[in-house]
């Protein structure tokens, strides 16, 4: 078993959701552990309910998509690749990098670091728009 740190907000949500028939947060109505197919079905159903998918088997709406989301959110908030690697439980940093999808705004923020006056940096702002390299 692997222990993974969590935010206090998540810990509180899990405490509130805890099933009274089991120590587990996610379990069947009788308290027995769920199987992977059940979790996948719950995530698919939640995706459809939230309007993120319209088909019975929405593409990418399974437990694995949560791992991508977790790594991407950490990357967009400035976590180091090494920290993300350890939290995700990857042996190889290259694996972690495949999970770290950045939003266009995160890429714009990275380029903005080169603008004069930001983060104590000075220099020529030429080329801060977009260039074909």
Number of C-alpha atoms within 10 A of each C-alpha: 3 4 7 9 7 9 8 9 9 10 12 11 12 14 11 10 12 15 17 11 13 15 12 16 17 18 18 15 12 10 15 13 15 13 11 11 11 14 15 16 16 15 19 24 21 14 20 17 11 10 9 13 17 14 11 11 15 15 11 14 20 20 16 10 13 13 13 17 14 15 24 22 16 18 21 16 10 10 13 10 17 14 14 22 20 14 17 17 14 13 10 11 13 11 13 22 16 11 19 21 16 15 13 9 10 15 11 12 12 11 14 16 15 19 18 13 11 10 10 9 10 12 9 9 11 9 10 13 9 8 6 3 3
